[in-house]
Amino acid sequence: MNLRGILMMAAPQTVGGQAVIEGVMMRAKDNLAIAIRKADGEIVTEVRPWFTLVRHPWLKKPFLRGFPILMETMVNGVKALNFSAMQAADEGDEDDSELTTWHLVLTMVLALGAALGLFVVLPHFLSVGMEQFGWAGDVDSLSFHAWDGLIKMVVFVTYIVAISFIPDIRRVFEYHGAEHKVIWTWEEGRELSPVSTHPYSRLHPRCGTAFLLFVLVVSILLYAVLVPYLLTFYSPENFVVKHLYVVVLKLFLMIPVSCVAYEMIKFAGKHSRNTVCKLMCWPGLMLQLLTTKEPDDSQIEVAIAALRCAVNAEEC
């Protein structure tokens, strides 16, 4: 049986992906494949086992698996970005440039710290400013969390719009669009070729952008309910200590937030043709208008190469 036949038979298999520098990473089951377009036009592929944190049966259960899956996705994503950066820079011996465990941990800590600082800590203290101006109540009031949620959304969208003006990021957004179009083609059981992907959307309900939006929405709702409730058990009297205590609570609450958000996007993606799920997915799809751009055929070819290697590792 030829490769096309193999791919068509396997089409129901769920795949996922991520845009990297001048390329795409695709995951199928326990494999991930990275395809990079080098400066000379050659497509380089690399197949690796998917690093996982959910080996224990308990960590595979709904509402427990979300946070470890988020962490393992970040680990695999950072490794793929490192590989793509080396290949795009045309540094032939990528083994000398691979991230060590220490570098990986440091990169993860810095990335998580920056994300939490920008989308949790900053909105909280800007909301404290609203409280000082008399435009919001104390941290246990609904008005405080309404401001916190609004500021969080504004910061998130502003950040995406700002980085989209960076030429290298725009290229990544084009590969992001290529990833989605190829996945749609695969899921519909169509032949994988640049021409066959043209009718399909660059937007996809299982996108990581949509997941981040689910995380923000869930965090806004849970913070508004859980923070006032937890303050009934312990609430420092000192103003500064109280708000630092609440920020720490919010950071720990990101674990259940990510677990709930994961189940929501998984359900919405699985039932994407359901009317309710379409409504759930719509804001994330609209946000993808910012994080994806229409790719050209050369970028589609890279995404196809990544998908083929992910589902048929022995062929690459």
Secondary structure, DSSP 8 states (H G I E B T S, - for coil): --HHHHHHHTTTS-EEEEEETTEEEEEETTEEEEEEE-TTS-EEEEEEE---S--SGGGGSTTTSHHHHHHHHHHHHHHHHHHHHHHHTT-S-GGGGS--HHHHHHHHHHHHHHHHIIIIIHHHHHHHHHHHTTSS--TTSHHHHHHHHHHHHHHHHHHHHHHTTSHHHHHHHHHHHHHHHHHHHHHTT---SHHHHTTS-S--TT-HHHHHHHHHHHHHHHHHHHHHHHHTT---SSHHHHHHHHHHHHHHHHHHHHHHHHHHHHHHHHTTTSHHHHHHHHHHHHHHHHH-----HHHHHHHHHHHHHHH-GGG-
